[in-house]
């Protein structure tokens, strides 16, 4: 039979040899200096447009050019950096994908409460989309409580020329990026209302830039009207957009105007939030 300890018997426990602070200092002793330096270099590149020369990176990191050069050659050979024709270094697509998903997660976390407020206010489906490289994906969506409602699936790849979210993001990119986004998705009719003429698509993008919002009137999916607005940051960059989707039966000109105003106010608040943690 198992033996039970007496009720009054004092139980002693082993105490850890180190406090939390000591443990942290102990872990620092075992960190690889080479790996730490490599990560310091990679974290200097915030996005795909940033390029640094050997000298610039040396000034930023405080590392001698001789040892930094060996580090850069290693990172390039393993596919974490790439070198331009002029010798400058950029992060590779391999690293960029990780940075994009990290950034997208932060965007969703910050924007979600405001997206909920809009959904409660108008009782229609609200969505958030994000530009991942050359594809635009639905990052978040909150459905209406109406029996008849528009549904937007998280993870859905959006047509850049037909959906309001796709237009709102694509229209604010530079021409080369717009071309790559269109090539990556392809241009084909999704409904009878889809615009597929190349010139007309770019005229639509110009209109979106001019008025600050985009419409999808049955161009991507029949039966609904979707209004999208870019989250335009202070530096002019657009990486995300939000939308309100309404079935045709609940939309008229008066409500359309009210929803455009609500989106304009919301995206201004969202832009401030995103700028605070860039």
C-alpha positions as CSV (number, residue, x, y, z in Angstrom):
1,X,0.0,0.0,0.0
2,X,1.2,3.5,-0.7
3,X,2.4,5.4,2.4
4,X,0.7,8.8,3.1
5,X,2.6,11.6,4.7
6,X,1.3,12.9,8.0
7,X,-0.8,16.1,7.9
8,X,1.7,18.1,9.9
9,X,4.8,16.9,8.1
10,X,6.6,19.9,6.6
11,X,7.3,19.6,2.9
12,X,10.4,21.3,1.7
13,X,11.0,22.3,-1.9
14,X,14.2,23.0,-3.7
15,X,14.8,26.6,-4.5
16,X,16.2,27.7,-7.8
17,X,19.8,28.8,-7.7
18,X,19.2,31.9,-9.6
19,X,16.7,34.7,-9.5
20,X,14.9,35.9,-12.7
21,X,17.4,38.6,-13.3
22,X,20.3,36.3,-12.7
23,X,18.8,33.8,-15.1
24,X,18.5,36.5,-17.8
25,X,22.1,37.4,-17.3
26,X,23.1,33.7,-17.4
27,X,21.2,33.2,-20.7
28,X,23.1,36.2,-22.2
29,X,26.4,34.3,-21.6
30,X,25.2,31.6,-24.0
31,X,24.0,33.8,-26.9
32,X,26.0,33.5,-30.1
33,X,27.6,36.8,-30.9
34,X,27.7,35.9,-34.6
35,X,24.0,35.1,-34.7
36,X,23.2,38.3,-32.8
37,X,25.2,40.4,-35.3
38,X,23.4,38.7,-38.2
39,X,20.0,39.5,-36.7
40,X,21.0,43.1,-36.0
41,X,21.9,43.5,-39.7
42,X,18.6,41.9,-40.9
43,X,16.5,44.1,-38.6
44,X,18.0,47.2,-40.2
45,X,15.8,46.6,-43.3
46,X,12.2,47.6,-42.6
47,X,10.9,46.7,-46.1
48,X,11.8,45.7,-49.6
49,X,12.5,49.2,-50.8
50,X,15.3,49.8,-48.3
51,X,18.9,49.3,-49.6
52,X,22.2,49.9,-47.7
53,X,25.8,49.8,-48.8
54,X,28.5,48.1,-46.8
55,X,29.6,51.5,-45.4
56,X,26.1,52.5,-44.4
57,X,25.5,49.3,-42.6
58,X,28.9,49.6,-40.9
59,X,27.9,53.0,-39.6
60,X,24.5,51.8,-38.4
61,X,25.6,48.6,-36.7
62,X,29.0,49.8,-35.5
63,X,30.7,46.7,-36.9
64,X,34.0,47.0,-38.8
65,X,33.6,46.8,-42.6
66,X,35.9,43.8,-42.8
67,X,33.9,41.5,-40.4
68,X,30.6,42.9,-41.6
69,X,31.5,42.1,-45.2
70,X,32.0,38.4,-44.3
71,X,28.6,38.5,-42.5
72,X,26.8,40.0,-45.5
73,X,28.4,37.5,-47.9
74,X,27.2,34.6,-45.7
75,X,23.6,36.1,-45.4
76,X,23.5,36.5,-49.2
77,X,24.7,33.0,-49.9
78,X,22.0,31.6,-47.6
79,X,19.3,33.6,-49.3
80,X,18.5,36.1,-46.5
81,X,19.9,39.1,-48.4
82,X,20.3,40.0,-52.0
83,X,22.8,42.4,-53.6
84,X,21.9,45.0,-56.3
85,X,24.1,45.8,-59.3
86,X,25.4,48.8,-57.5
87,X,26.6,46.7,-54.5
88,X,23.8,47.7,-52.1
89,X,22.0,45.1,-50.1
90,X,18.3,44.4,-49.6
91,X,16.3,41.8,-47.7
92,X,15.3,38.8,-49.8
93,X,11.8,37.6,-50.5
94,X,12.4,34.9,-48.0
95,X,12.8,37.4,-45.1
96,X,10.2,39.8,-46.5
97,X,7.4,37.2,-46.2
98,X,8.1,36.9,-42.5
99,X,8.2,40.6,-42.0
100,X,5.0,41.0,-44.0
101,X,3.1,38.5,-41.9
102,X,4.4,40.0,-38.7
103,X,3.3,43.5,-39.8
104,X,-0.1,42.2,-41.0
105,X,-0.7,40.6,-37.6
106,X,0.0,43.9,-35.9
107,X,-2.2,45.8,-38.3
108,X,-5.1,43.4,-37.7
109,X,-4.7,43.6,-34.0
110,X,-4.8,47.4,-34.0
111,X,-7.6,47.8,-36.6
112,X,-10.0,45.1,-35.3
113,X,-11.6,47.2,-32.5
114,X,-12.4,50.0,-34.9
115,X,-13.6,47.5,-37.5
116,X,-16.0,46.2,-34.9
117,X,-17.3,49.7,-34.1
118,X,-18.1,50.2,-37.8
119,X,-19.9,46.9,-38.0
120,X,-22.0,47.7,-34.9
121,X,-22.8,51.2,-36.2
122,X,-24.0,50.2,-39.7
123,X,-24.9,46.5,-39.0
124,X,-23.3,45.5,-42.3
125,X,-20.3,43.3,-43.1
126,X,-17.0,45.1,-42.6
127,X,-13.6,43.8,-43.8
128,X,-9.9,44.6,-43.7
129,X,-7.6,43.7,-46.6
130,X,-3.8,43.7,-46.7
131,X,-1.2,43.7,-49.5
132,X,1.0,40.6,-49.3
133,X,3.7,41.1,-52.0
134,X,1.6,41.2,-55.2
135,X,-1.6,39.7,-53.8
136,X,-4.3,41.4,-51.8
137,X,-5.9,39.1,-49.1
138,X,-8.8,39.6,-46.7
139,X,-7.1,39.9,-43.3
140,X,-10.2,40.3,-41.1
141,X,-14.0,40.3,-41.5
142,X,-17.0,40.9,-39.2
143,X,-20.3,39.8,-40.6
144,X,-23.7,41.6,-40.3
145,X,-26.4,40.1,-38.1
146,X,-29.0,40.4,-41.0
147,X,-30.4,37.2,-42.4
148,X,-29.4,38.5,-45.9
149,X,-25.8,39.7,-45.8
150,X,-22.6,39.8,-47.8
151,X,-19.9,37.4,-46.6
152,X,-16.2,38.0,-47.0
153,X,-13.9,35.0,-46.2
154,X,-10.7,35.6,-44.3
155,X,-7.7,34.6,-46.5
156,X,-9.6,35.2,-49.8
157,X,-7.4,36.6,-52.6
158,X,-9.1,39.7,-53.9
159,X,-9.2,40.9,-57.6
160,X,-7.3,44.1,-57.7
161,X,-9.4,45.5,-60.5
162,X,-12.9,44.4,-59.4
163,X,-13.2,44.4,-55.6
164,X,-13.5,47.7,-53.7
165,X,-10.7,46.6,-51.3
166,X,-8.5,45.5,-54.2
167,X,-9.0,48.8,-56.0
168,X,-8.5,50.9,-52.8
169,X,-5.1,49.3,-52.2
170,X,-3.9,48.9,-55.8
171,X,-4.7,52.4,-57.0
172,X,-2.2,53.9,-54.5
173,X,0.8,51.9,-55.5
174,X,3.4,53.0,-58.0
175,X,2.9,52.0,-61.7
176,X,5.4,49.1,-61.6
177,X,3.8,47.6,-58.5
178,X,0.3,48.0,-60.0
179,X,1.5,46.1,-63.2
180,X,2.9,43.3,-61.0
181,X,-0.3,43.1,-59.0
182,X,-2.4,42.9,-62.1
183,X,-0.1,40.3,-63.7
184,X,0.0,38.2,-60.6
185,X,-3.8,38.0,-60.4
186,X,-4.7,38.1,-64.1
187,X,-7.5,40.1,-65.7
188,X,-10.7,38.2,-66.5
189,X,-14.5,38.8,-66.1
190,X,-15.9,37.7,-62.8
191,X,-19.4,39.0,-63.5
192,X,-21.1,40.7,-66.4
193,X,-20.2,44.1,-64.7
194,X,-16.4,43.4,-64.4
195,X,-14.2,45.9,-66.1
196,X,-11.5,44.1,-68.0
197,X,-10.3,46.7,-70.5
198,X,-6.7,47.7,-69.4
199,X,-7.3,51.4,-70.1
200,X,-10.6,51.5,-68.2
201,X,-9.0,49.8,-65.2
202,X,-6.4,52.5,-64.9
203,X,-9.0,55.2,-65.4
204,X,-10.9,53.5,-62.5
205,X,-7.7,53.6,-60.3
206,X,-7.3,57.4,-61.1
207,X,-10.9,57.9,-60.0
208,X,-10.2,56.0,-56.7
209,X,-7.2,58.2,-56.0
210,X,-9.2,61.3,-56.8
211,X,-12.2,60.6,-54.6
212,X,-10.4,58.6,-51.9
213,X,-12.7,55.5,-52.0
214,X,-13.6,52.7,-54.3
215,X,-16.9,50.9,-55.3
216,X,-17.6,47.4,-56.3
217,X,-21.1,47.4,-57.7
218,X,-21.5,43.7,-58.5
219,X,-18.1,43.6,-60.3
220,X,-16.5,40.9,-58.1
221,X,-19.7,39.3,-56.7
222,X,-23.2,39.8,-57.9
223,X,-26.0,41.0,-55.5
224,X,-24.1,43.5,-53.4
225,X,-22.4,46.9,-53.2
226,X,-19.1,47.2,-51.5
227,X,-17.4,50.4,-50.6
228,X,-13.7,50.3,-49.9
229,X,-11.3,53.0,-48.5
230,X,-7.5,53.0,-48.2
231,X,-5.8,53.5,-44.9
232,X,-3.5,56.2,-46.2
233,X,-0.6,56.8,-43.9
234,X,1.3,60.1,-43.5
235,X,4.1,58.9,-45.8
236,X,1.6,58.2,-48.6
237,X,1.9,54.5,-48.3
238,X,-1.2,52.2,-48.5
239,X,-0.8,48.6,-47.4
240,X,-4.3,48.1,-46.1
241,X,-7.9,49.1,-46.7
242,X,-11.3,48.6,-45.1
243,X,-14.8,48.1,-46.6
244,X,-18.5,47.9,-45.9
245,X,-20.5,45.4,-47.9
246,X,-24.2,45.8,-48.3
247,X,-26.8,43.7,-50.3
248,X,-28.5,45.6,-53.1
249,X,-31.8,45.6,-51.4
250,X,-30.5,47.7,-48.4
251,X,-28.6,50.3,-50.5
252,X,-29.6,53.6,-51.8
253,X,-27.8,56.9,-52.6
254,X,-28.5,58.4,-49.2
255,X,-27.1,55.4,-47.3
256,X,-24.2,55.1,-49.8
257,X,-23.2,58.7,-49.0
258,X,-23.4,58.1,-45.2
259,X,-21.2,55.0,-45.4
260,X,-18.6,56.8,-47.5
261,X,-18.4,59.4,-44.8
262,X,-18.1,56.8,-42.1
263,X,-15.3,55.1,-43.9
264,X,-13.4,58.3,-44.4
265,X,-13.5,59.1,-40.7
266,X,-12.6,55.6,-39.7
267,X,-9.6,55.3,-42.0
268,X,-8.1,58.6,-40.7
269,X,-8.2,57.2,-37.1
270,X,-6.7,53.9,-38.4
271,X,-3.9,55.7,-40.2
272,X,-2.9,57.4,-36.9
273,X,-2.8,54.0,-35.2
274,X,-0.7,52.4,-37.8
275,X,1.8,55.3,-37.9
276,X,2.3,55.0,-34.1
277,X,4.0,51.6,-34.4
278,X,5.7,51.8,-37.8
